[in-house]
Amino acid sequence: MPYGMLLLDNWFYVGNTNGLVRYPYRTGETRITAKGEKILDLPAGGHFTRNLIADSAGRKIYIAVGSGTNVDEDNQYAKNPHRAAILEVNPDGSGMRIFATGLRNPVGMDWEPKTNMLWTVVNERDGLGDELVPDYLTRVKEGGFYGWPYSYFGPNEEPRKKGERPEMVAKAIKPDYALGSHVAALGLAFYRNKSFPSRYQGGAFIGMHGSWNRSNMVGYKVAFVPFDNGRPAGPIEDILTGFIANEKSYEVYGRPVGVTVASDGSLLVADDGGNKVWRVSATASR
């Protein structure tokens, strides 16, 4: 179940649900012909996506690994801290360590252009009603703990874990920006190009896969969060909508997932409900 992809030096990396695999790569190649090499085992299943990103120097690879459950109902989290985390590893698969934890299901990752800090979007837990818990966009602090499963959005104790780990609740970092509950934020891309109007430069595009267990549908769009001096600086805005076909029957035309910016400055959106890649470009003002 591949999700994450990364080109680094002469390697093409793929994040499978159960491991990190790499293939020899030369610039311009459009298909894999050589046999892959599994360089790191990862815990399989559960939230299965394993997104990948490298630092600017190409010295480290970061891997987003979601939890295996909603709120660790079987108390396995302490036994497998490599879940609900972002892991750091060398390009050859060695030296793996936990970079940040307590992130229920981190997926999209990107480097904020002004500060060069790692940011991620996180899918939060279910079962607390339509308005809890907000999915979020946040800086990823090295060594940081973001609450799951013991608390949500900072030190708000999870009622299904009440009294279990008060010291973990107390140390939970409050995320930077709430995106709305159950929007299923999966994709993240900061805008570094100049073909869109200047107000978009430096801001974050977010692919929202959409809710599945909420009474009214939310998400199912690509949204934008403006940034200023490396921090969110305004309300969230809709950028690409129209994916909902029939809200009463939960029918959709598509479901946005990954977002990235092409070399010409257009926005590319992977849609796994419509089996398409959409291209969003700016038109010149009159």
C-alpha positions in Angstrom: 0.0 0.0 0.0 2.4 2.7 -1.2 1.8 6.4 -0.4 4.9 8.5 0.2 7.3 9.2 -2.7 10.7 10.9 -2.6 13.5 11.6 -5.1 16.8 12.0 -3.3 20.2 11.8 -5.1 20.2 8.6 -7.2 17.3 7.0 -5.4 13.5 6.9 -5.6 12.0 6.2 -2.2 8.5 4.7 -1.6 6.7 4.6 1.7 4.9 1.3 1.9 2.7 0.7 4.9 5.1 -1.9 6.3 8.5 -0.3 5.3 10.6 2.1 3.4 11.8 0.9 0.0 14.2 2.5 -2.4 15.0 2.0 -6.1 17.9 3.2 -8.2 17.0 6.3 -10.1 18.4 8.5 -12.9 17.0 11.9 -13.8 14.5 11.6 -16.6 13.5 8.0 -15.9 9.7 7.4 -16.0 9.4 3.8 -14.8 10.9 1.5 -12.3 13.0 -1.2 -13.8 15.4 -2.3 -11.0 14.5 -4.4 -8.0 13.7 -2.4 -4.9 15.5 -2.6 -1.6 13.7 -2.5 1.7 15.8 -0.4 4.0 13.5 0.0 7.0 10.7 -1.9 8.6 7.6 0.1 9.7 4.6 -1.0 11.7 1.9 -2.0 9.2 -1.8 -1.4 8.9 -4.0 0.9 11.0 -3.6 4.3 9.5 -1.7 3.0 6.6 -0.1 6.0 4.8 3.6 6.5 5.2 4.5 9.9 3.8 8.1 10.9 3.1 10.1 14.2 3.0 13.8 15.0 3.1 15.6 17.9 4.7 17.1 20.6 2.4 20.6 19.0 2.7 19.3 15.6 1.9 20.9 14.1 5.0 17.7 13.0 6.7 14.4 11.5 5.7 11.2 12.0 7.7 8.4 9.4 7.8 4.9 10.1 9.0 3.4 7.0 10.7 -0.2 7.1 11.9 -1.7 5.3 14.9 -3.1 1.8 14.7 -6.3 2.7 16.6 -8.6 5.6 17.4 -7.6 6.2 21.0 -5.3 3.3 21.8 -8.2 1.1 23.0 -5.9 -1.9 23.5 -3.1 0.1 25.3 -0.5 -0.8 22.7 0.9 2.6 22.2 3.5 2.4 24.9 4.7 -0.9 23.5 5.1 0.6 19.9 6.1 4.2 20.1 7.0 4.2 16.4 3.3 4.8 15.7 1.5 8.2 15.9 4.8 9.7 15.2 7.2 11.3 12.7 10.4 9.3 12.4 13.8 10.4 11.3 16.2 8.1 9.4 19.4 8.3 7.3 19.0 7.9 3.5 20.4 4.4 3.8 17.8 3.4 6.4 20.1 3.5 9.4 19.9 5.7 12.5 16.2 5.7 12.9 14.8 7.7 15.8 11.5 9.3 16.9 11.5 13.0 15.9 8.0 13.8 17.4 5.2 11.8 18.8 1.6 12.0 20.0 0.4 12.8 16.5 -2.6 10.5 15.9 -2.3 10.4 12.1 0.2 12.8 10.6 0.2 12.7 6.8 1.1 15.8 4.8 4.5 17.3 5.6 6.4 20.3 4.2 9.1 22.8 5.2 7.8 26.3 5.9 9.8 28.6 3.6 10.5 31.5 6.0 11.8 29.5 9.0 12.6 26.1 7.3 10.7 24.4 10.1 8.9 21.1 9.5 5.1 21.4 9.5 2.4 18.7 9.2 -1.3 18.2 9.0 -2.8 15.7 11.4 -6.1 13.7 11.4 -7.5 13.6 14.9 -9.7 11.0 16.8 -13.3 10.1 16.3 -16.2 9.3 18.7 -16.5 12.6 20.5 -19.2 14.1 18.3 -19.4 16.3 15.2 -17.4 19.2 16.6 -14.5 17.3 18.2 -11.7 16.8 17.7 -10.2 19.4 15.3 -7.8 18.2 12.7 -4.9 20.6 12.7 -1.8 22.2 11.0 1.2 22.5 13.2 4.9 23.0 13.5 6.7 19.8 14.4 9.1 20.4 17.3 12.0 18.0 17.7 11.2 15.8 20.7 7.7 17.2 20.9 4.6 15.3 22.2 1.2 16.4 20.8 -1.2 14.6 23.1 -2.5 11.4 21.5 -4.0 9.3 22.9 -4.1 10.9 26.4 -5.3 14.4 25.4 -6.3 16.5 22.4 -5.4 20.0 21.1 -3.0 20.5 23.9 -3.8 19.5 27.5 -7.5 18.7 26.9 -7.8 15.3 28.5 -9.3 12.5 26.5 -12.3 11.3 28.5 -11.8 7.7 27.4 -8.2 7.9 28.9 -9.2 9.9 32.0 -6.6 9.7 34.8 -4.3 7.3 32.9 -1.3 9.6 32.2 -1.7 13.1 33.7 2.0 13.8 33.2 1.6 13.2 29.5 -1.5 15.4 29.3 0.4 18.2 31.0 3.3 18.1 28.6 1.1 18.0 25.4 1.9 20.7 22.9 -1.0 22.8 21.6 -1.1 22.7 17.8 -0.7 25.9 15.8 -3.9 26.0 13.8 -7.3 24.2 13.9 -8.6 23.1 10.5 -12.1 21.8 11.6 -13.2 18.5 13.0 -13.3 15.4 10.7 -12.2 17.3 7.6 -9.5 14.6 7.1 -6.6 16.9 6.2 -4.1 14.7 4.2 -2.1 16.9 1.9 0.2 19.9 2.7 2.2 22.1 0.4 3.7 25.5 1.0 3.6 27.9 -2.0 7.1 29.1 -3.0 6.3 30.0 -6.6 5.2 33.3 -8.1 2.6 32.4 -10.7 -0.3 32.7 -8.2 -1.1 36.2 -6.8 1.3 37.5 -4.1 -1.1 36.8 -1.3 -0.6 33.1 -1.7 3.2 33.2 -1.6 4.5 31.4 1.6 1.0 30.1 2.5 -0.1 26.5 2.9 -2.4 24.5 0.6 -4.2 21.6 2.3 -5.9 18.7 0.7 -9.0 17.6 2.7 -10.2 14.0 2.0 -13.5 14.7 3.8 -15.5 13.2 6.7 -17.0 9.7 6.8 -18.8 9.6 10.2 -20.2 13.1 10.7 -23.9 14.0 10.4 -23.1 16.8 7.9 -20.2 16.4 5.3 -17.1 18.5 5.8 -13.9 18.7 4.0 -13.9 17.4 0.4 -11.9 20.3 -0.8 -8.5 22.0 -1.1 -8.1 24.9 1.4 -5.5 27.6 1.9 -4.0 29.1 5.1 -2.2 32.4 4.6 1.2 32.8 6.4 3.2 35.8 7.5 6.7 35.6 9.1 6.5 31.8 9.3 3.1 31.6 11.1 -0.6 31.3 10.1 -1.9 34.8 9.6 -5.6 34.6 8.8 -8.7 32.5 8.4 -8.7 29.4 6.2 -10.0 29.8 2.6 -11.6 27.5 0.1 -9.5 27.0 -3.1 -10.9 24.0 -4.9 -14.5 22.8 -4.1 -17.4 21.1 -5.9 -16.5 17.5 -5.0 -19.7 16.8 -3.1 -22.4 15.4 -5.4 -25.2 14.6 -2.9 -24.8 15.4 0.8 -27.9 13.4 1.8 -26.6 10.2 0.4 -22.9 11.0 1.0 -22.1 10.8 -2.7 -19.0 12.6 -4.1 -17.4 13.2 -7.4 -13.9 12.9 -5.8 -11.8 13.2 -2.7 -8.7 15.4 -2.6 -5.6 13.8 -1.0 -2.1 14.9 -1.8 -1.2 18.4 -3.0 2.0 19.7 -4.5 3.3 22.6 -6.6 4.5 22.0 -10.1 7.6 23.7 -11.6 5.3 26.2 -13.5 3.7 27.3 -10.2 0.4 25.5 -10.7 -1.1 23.4 -7.9 -1.5 19.6 -8.5 -4.1 17.7 -6.5 -4.3 13.9 -6.3 -8.0 12.8 -6.1 -8.4 9.1 -5.1 -12.2 9.3 -5.3 -12.3 10.5 -8.9 -9.0 8.7 -9.9 -7.7 12.0 -11.3 -4.9 14.5 -10.8 -6.3 18.1 -11.0 -4.2 21.1 -12.1 -5.1 24.5 -10.7 -3.5 27.5 -12.4 -3.8 31.2 -12.1 -5.2 33.3 -15.0 -3.7 36.7 -15.7 -5.8 39.6 -14.4 -7.3 41.8 -17.1 
